[in-house]
């Protein structure tokens, strides 16, 4: 425990500045400014963000990263895992991203299913009986698609980790279990996102324990339980919930990070934790750099003051 604060390092990502997967007004923000604010907030690492937002010329991007002393860790890559007919384009994209990551020394490719309009509308309200989920045959197809992505990522020396994500077909704990059943025998790890886990009806500590041997990468987000409850009651879609503030500044929401980081320490987790807050560009009450700075201060305090498990209360509601 005494050395855990030295084993864990904190990074951030462009998503906390409203940079979403598809180009839009948020993409007009100068990438250098966002990287400078990530450093200003106290972080020493970053993710690539959606391919095309940062320069795709590795020499140009590397010059900025080196000037700021930032380590590039990975890229979040959503692909249509449920559509085998698009596998050629998926692999082409993965290789494009993988080549850039590898050249810049990144170690991970973070894979997710693409969001769909069907799943956005029931975000956080996916039936637990599986009636809105994939069939066994579809899960087997998903496993085959991800297997091909894993092979493509390995060509560039990248470890593939899968990110369960709200508004996709891998959102709730049952679906995560189906996914990894379909990936039995593969070397795909888990990227556990604490905020998406709670939004999807899971508990981050329970999921971390369940997939202890697969947990290779973590995204740290917090959830405003009141907003999530309202989103479920009013049947808000995913974007509406983000706009309402369902993802809160880390430390101000309902997730008990003391318990989560205590488990990471006890399980020997070592590496990076990517701190994020999904927001809609131009609609934040607090500038992203301030929110991310406060989130980091909170997390560093958590990590430096870990206590024995018996002293912790249950996870906040």
ZAMARGU-4260 file (C-alpha; in steps of 0.2 Angstrom, whole numbers, plus 5000, padded with zeros to 4 digits):
<rodrens>
0) 5000/5000/5000 | 5014/5012/5004 | 5021/5012/4987 | 5004/5012/4977 | 5004/5031/4975
5) 5021/5028/4966 | 5014/5014/4955 | 4998/5024/4949 | 5000/5038/4937 | 4986/5050/4931
10) 4982/5055/4913 | 4968/5065/4905 | 4960/5065/4888 | 4952/5077/4875 | 4935/5070/4879
15) 4935/5081/4895 | 4935/5096/4883 | 4920/5090/4874 | 4930/5082/4859 | 4918/5068/4854
20) 4921/5054/4841 | 4914/5064/4826 | 4920/5081/4820 | 4910/5096/4827 | 4912/5113/4835
25) 4923/5106/4849 | 4936/5101/4836 | 4939/5119/4832 | 4948/5121/4849 | 4967/5121/4846
30) 4974/5104/4850 | 4990/5112/4858 | 4978/5122/4870 | 4970/5106/4876 | 4987/5098/4879
35) 4993/5113/4888 | 4978/5113/4899 | 4980/5095/4903 | 4998/5099/4909 | 4992/5114/4918
40) 4979/5103/4927 | 4994/5092/4933 | 4993/5077/4922 | 5008/5069/4914 | 4999/5058/4901
45) 4985/5059/4888 | 4975/5049/4876 | 4975/5052/4857 | 4957/5056/4857 | 4947/5053/4840
50) 4959/5050/4826 | 4960/5066/4816 | 4958/5078/4830 | 4977/5078/4835 | 4989/5079/4820
55) 4991/5062/4812 | 5009/5066/4807 | 5019/5058/4821 | 5033/5070/4819 | 5022/5085/4822
60) 5012/5077/4837 | 5028/5071/4845 | 5036/5088/4845 | 5021/5095/4855 | 5021/5080/4867
65) 5039/5081/4870 | 5039/5100/4873 | 5025/5097/4886 | 5032/5082/4894 | 5017/5071/4890
70) 5016/5053/4887 | 5004/5046/4874 | 4996/5031/4881 | 4982/5025/4869 | 4967/5029/4858
75) 4949/5026/4861 | 4943/5017/4845 | 4924/5014/4843 | 4920/5002/4829 | 4904/4993/4824
80) 4908/4976/4832 | 4890/4969/4828 | 4892/4971/4809 | 4904/4958/4802 | 4901/4965/4784
85) 4911/4981/4789 | 4927/4972/4796 | 4938/4977/4782 | 4935/4995/4785 | 4937/4992/4804
90) 4954/4984/4801 | 4960/4997/4790 | 4955/5010/4803 | 4963/5001/4817 | 4979/4999/4807
95) 4979/5018/4803 | 4977/5022/4822 | 4989/5008/4827 | 5003/5014/4816 | 5002/5032/4824
100) 5001/5025/4842 | 5016/5013/4839 | 5027/5027/4832 | 5023/5038/4847 | 5027/5024/4859
105) 5009/5021/4865 | 5005/5003/4872 | 4986/5001/4872 | 4972/5002/4859 | 4955/5005/4868
110) 4941/4996/4858 | 4923/4999/4861 | 4907/4996/4851 | 4900/5011/4842 | 4885/5020/4849
115) 4868/5017/4840 | 4852/5027/4840 | 4843/5012/4847 | 4855/5010/4862 | 4856/5029/4865
120) 4838/5029/4868 | 4838/5016/4882 | 4855/5022/4890 | 4856/5016/4908 | 4839/5007/4906
125) 4844/4991/4896 | 4833/4977/4902 | 4842/4964/4912 | 4833/4950/4905 | 4843/4951/4889
130) 4828/4956/4878 | 4837/4971/4870 | 4854/4963/4869 | 4862/4952/4857 | 4859/4934/4853
135) 4872/4920/4856 | 4875/4919/4837 | 4878/4938/4837 | 4890/4937/4852 | 4900/4924/4843
140) 4901/4935/4828 | 4907/4949/4840 | 4920/4938/4847 | 4926/4934/4829 | 4927/4953/4824
145) 4936/4958/4840 | 4948/4943/4837 | 4953/4951/4820 | 4955/4968/4828 | 4966/4960/4841
150) 4977/4953/4828 | 4978/4970/4819 | 4983/4979/4835 | 4996/4966/4839 | 5005/4970/4822
155) 5010/4986/4830 | 5014/4979/4847 | 4998/4986/4855 | 4988/4978/4869 | 4970/4977/4865
160) 4958/4982/4879 | 4939/4983/4878 | 4929/4997/4885 | 4911/4993/4890 | 4902/5009/4885
165) 4884/5016/4888 | 4873/5017/4873 | 4882/5002/4865 | 4878/4984/4865 | 4891/4981/4878
170) 4884/4992/4892 | 4878/4982/4907 | 4886/4968/4918 | 4877/4955/4909 | 4883/4961/4892
175) 4901/4962/4898 | 4900/4944/4904 | 4893/4939/4887 | 4907/4948/4878 | 4921/4940/4888
180) 4913/4923/4886 | 4914/4926/4867 | 4932/4931/4869 | 4937/4916/4879 | 4955/4911/4873
185) 4959/4928/4867 | 4971/4940/4875 | 4959/4955/4875 | 4960/4964/4892 | 4947/4975/4901
190) 4947/4994/4901 | 4935/4997/4916 | 4927/5015/4915 | 4920/5018/4933 | 4907/5031/4926
195) 4900/5020/4912 | 4900/5005/4924 | 4888/5014/4936 | 4878/5022/4922 | 4876/5004/4915
200) 4870/4997/4932 | 4886/4990/4938 | 4897/4992/4953 | 4916/4997/4949 | 4923/4987/4963
205) 4913/4971/4959 | 4917/4972/4941 | 4936/4975/4945 | 4935/4960/4956 | 4926/4949/4944
210) 4939/4953/4930 | 4954/4955/4940 | 4965/4944/4929 | 4959/4955/4913 | 4960/4972/4921
215) 4974/4981/4912 | 4968/4999/4910 | 4956/5011/4919 | 4946/5026/4915 | 4941/5036/4930
220) 4924/5045/4929 | 4911/5050/4942 | 4892/5050/4942 | 4879/5062/4949 | 4867/5049/4956
225) 4853/5062/4956 | 4855/5066/4938 | 4856/5048/4933 | 4840/5044/4943 | 4831/5058/4934
230) 4838/5052/4917 | 4831/5035/4920 | 4814/5042/4926 | 4813/5054/4912 | 4820/5042/4899
235) 4833/5054/4893 | 4844/5048/4879 | 4863/5047/4882 | 4867/5064/4875 | 4853/5072/4885
240) 4860/5064/4901 | 4877/5071/4897 | 4870/5088/4894 | 4861/5087/4911 | 4877/5083/4920
245) 4876/5065/4923 | 4895/5064/4923 | 4901/5075/4938 | 4918/5081/4943 | 4927/5067/4951
250) 4925/5067/4969 | 4908/5076/4969 | 4897/5061/4963 | 4892/5044/4970 | 4907/5033/4966
255) 4917/5028/4981 | 4934/5029/4974 | 4943/5025/4991 | 4936/5007/4989 | 4940/5006/4970
260) 4958/5012/4972 | 4960/5001/4988 | 4956/4986/4977 | 4968/4992/4963 | 4982/4993/4976
265) 4978/4976/4984 | 4977/4968/4967 | 4994/4974/4962 | 4987/4986/4948 | 5001/4997/4942
270) 5001/5009/4928 | 4990/5023/4922 | 4972/5029/4927 | 4964/5041/4914 | 4953/5054/4922
275) 4939/5060/4912 | 4922/5069/4913 | 4911/5068/4898 | 4904/5085/4894 | 4895/5094/4879
280) 4906/5107/4872 | 4901/5125/4877 | 4889/5119/4890 | 4900/5116/4906 | 4897/5127/4921
285) 4916/5125/4926 | 4930/5126/4913 | 4937/5109/4909 | 4954/5113/4915 | 4947/5118/4932
290) 4936/5103/4934 | 4951/5091/4929 | 4963/5100/4941 | 4951/5098/4955 | 4947/5080/4950
295) 4966/5076/4951 | 4968/5084/4968 | 4954/5073/4975 | 4961/5057/4967 | 4979/5061/4973
300) 4972/5063/4991 | 4962/5047/4990 | 4977/5037/4984 | 4989/5044/4997 | 4977/5041/5011
305) 4971/5023/5008 | 4965/5014/5024 | 4962/4996/5028 | 4946/4989/5020 | 4938/4987/5037
310) 4937/5005/5039 | 4927/5009/5024 | 4909/5011/5023 | 4899/5003/5008 | 4899/5012/4992
315) 4888/5028/4992 | 4871/5026/4984
</rodrens>
